Amino acid sequence: MRAVIFILFLLVFFMTLRGIIKINLIVLLAPFAILTTLFFTGAAWHRYLCPFGVLFSLPAGVSRWRFHINPDRCLACGRCRRVCPAGAIATNESPGKSYRILPRYCLFCFACLEVCPRSSIELTAARPASSRENMTRNL
């Protein structure tokens, strides 16, 4: 779904650039942007509709850098989850009441890092288990 929307965005962009579509791209996209803000949350916009959100999510599966929440320091206050524009922070399934960051949705905006009262969010270098598996999962 995300890849299809991104391809459609590129198609409209290049058609406008070449003169196939005679209307200004801003005029074309403004009503779409207004409607999506009325009917979708910010996280849905960043995950599925925003071309930059889609573009950033593709290499996220093979990136060496990941945000990690240390469960020993996490208070589970939920501040990080509330400020995340992409909804990339989920409740951990393990028995502790901490959170985890979903790399494929993370925009690396550092908003969660700035609001954490215990500095439990760290940027770590971690290699994914399988680059091919992670890349196909992000599509």
Steps between C-alpha positions, in 0.01 A plus 500: 500500500772748601709424195200546269422842647863603467509388136178694430654809658809467280282443193298817562819692575670399175184547293474854636869560437472388136186703438264204455293631790444872447398582858742611769603212728425705813147572378455131424628375835355768732143357509643151550714623790205676664277193472764266640555723804127492569454125470835346599721522807853630478638148535291374208618792290867430572468123462292468186444828316797732543757441224785581739368260765489223241840596364660495847337170595655305211863513617397476867498121483863482395631798697778445751354763733197437716336664795475266796307548824680361802226318698698528825489880490160546333227636730225414249373857534399506132652840420701354212193334355297821516759715318586250225349641178518165320359277774823300500494422872302195611441330832746221565349152503734384776376503861664837583298814429744658260484605138685405183575694185390358165791579265299489178279788618763708681575832326810574712349830612650456851177624665482193725863543602441860607195434721618187681547596868736209576702506176399141435496543121832442329620507142690176452685333217337168429513280194170347390488121486426488129510808279288340229233387747478844661487681166212285371316539831511880461334489157 
